[in-house]
Amino acid sequence: MRMHGKVVLIVGAGQSPGQGIGNGRASAIVYSREGALVAAADIDLESAQQTTEQLAGESIAITADAKSESSLAAAVDATLEKWGRIDVLHYNVGVSLAGGDKGPLEISEEAFDNVNAINLRGYIMACKHVLPAMRKQQSGVIIGISSVAAMTTNYATVAYKTSKVGMIAYTEQIAQHNAEFGIRANIVLPGLMDTPMAVDTRVREWGRPREEIASERDARVPLRKKMGTGWDIANACLFLASDEASFITGVSLPVDGGALLHTGY
Ligand SMILES: NC(=O)c1ccc[n+]([C@@H]2O[C@H](COP(=O)([O-])OP(=O)(O)OC[C@H]3O[C@@H](n4cnc5c(N)ncnc54)[C@H](O)[C@@H]3O)[C@@H](O)[C@H]2O)c1
């Protein structure tokens, strides 16, 4: 029970359509299994409810649109109203191809703004509304889900990469400026994961068989030549959210099976 009695707000707690478990849903399940009270917020309420149905402990499902500050503020308020505190903000929302992202010669203003509004601005606004409660509590943990795309030169599209780099820079800033209040802020960098968001979205966008896309991704992973799963992300987040990580702030933790090891040469 490493999260006993802790209140966790997950933004993007539902899941894209497809096979297997997503990072956000797996994290909700793992936090709950460890004793957390979970507020599952998502633009797709039904998907958030499908997450809460799988939770062992107390939970609520909330509609929240990451593109709307007032909607994020309402999700924070609903969580505070229910449990009176927020111990962990876990910002999982992230879109790439589904948000219209493209390469440097095709990117449009509209797609750039859309992806950055969801991935980066939403993170900043969620932090804005959760920090006052955490400062008052003199404790709190913020976990942002970025991507190895932020670190590698291999990534092909524009808005996803830049939004994920922005998340890292911003997390370092809030870690520094909120350390005196006992608030920790860290980033998780998923690598190639076998999740609906990563694999099934590409199946739909590219019109190719799932097995083909999955085996190409598997082949690029140094460790065991196999993608990771949502459970790998969830377990890393559990550690960062728990008191075991109580002296860790401002870091970006790759959970990538060694994928970033390619970048040196
Ligand atoms: N899966 C991977 O391979 C991989 C790799 C690197 C990084 N990531 C990151 O992991 C995170 C997501 O992983 P996942 O597997 O849980 O994805 P997912 O797509 O299954 O879940 C994300 C949830 O966010 C919700 N969402 C989308 N737009 C929203 C909005 N405007 N407001 C509120 N909710 C919204 C979706 O409805 C969905 O339920 C993202 O930040 C992504 O960039 C994933």
The ligand as a Gaussian input file, in Angstrom:
#p B3LYP/6-31G(d) Opt

LIG

0 1
 N        2.366000       4.891000     -25.938000
 C        3.582000       5.238000     -26.274000
 O        4.307000       4.524000     -26.988000
 C        4.124000       6.521000     -25.778000
 C        5.446000       6.838000     -26.042000
 C        5.944000       8.037000     -25.568000
 C        5.110000       8.870000     -24.833000
 N        3.823000       8.535000     -24.606000
 C        2.977000       9.453000     -23.845000
 O        2.139000       8.753000     -22.943000
 C        0.921000       9.468000     -22.766000
 C       -0.327000       8.725000     -23.144000
 O       -0.220000       7.381000     -23.122000
 P       -1.532000       6.483000     -23.158000
 O       -1.053000       5.167000     -23.632000
 O       -2.255000       6.544000     -21.865000
 O       -2.434000       7.218000     -24.284000
 P       -3.997000       7.172000     -24.553000
 O       -4.189000       7.934000     -25.820000
 O       -4.485000       5.765000     -24.506000
 O       -4.655000       7.967000     -23.339000
 C       -4.682000       9.347000     -23.313000
 C       -6.054000       9.836000     -22.934000
 O       -6.031000      11.255000     -23.115000
 C       -7.316000      11.632000     -23.528000
 N       -7.311000      12.936000     -24.183000
 C       -6.981000      13.257000     -25.449000
 N       -7.174000      14.559000     -25.674000
 C       -7.620000      15.079000     -24.502000
 C       -7.992000      16.368000     -24.092000
 N       -7.968000      17.414000     -24.932000
 N       -8.387000      16.548000     -22.817000
 C       -8.447000      15.513000     -21.951000
 N       -8.124000      14.257000     -22.291000
 C       -7.706000      14.049000     -23.553000
 C       -7.786000      10.538000     -24.463000
 O       -9.201000      10.507000     -24.538000
 C       -7.188000       9.301000     -23.799000
 O       -8.147000       8.660000     -22.981000
 C        1.002000      10.668000     -23.695000
 O        1.432000      11.796000     -23.009000
 C        2.009000      10.219000     -24.707000
 O        2.591000      11.277000     -25.394000
 C        3.308000       7.390000     -25.062000

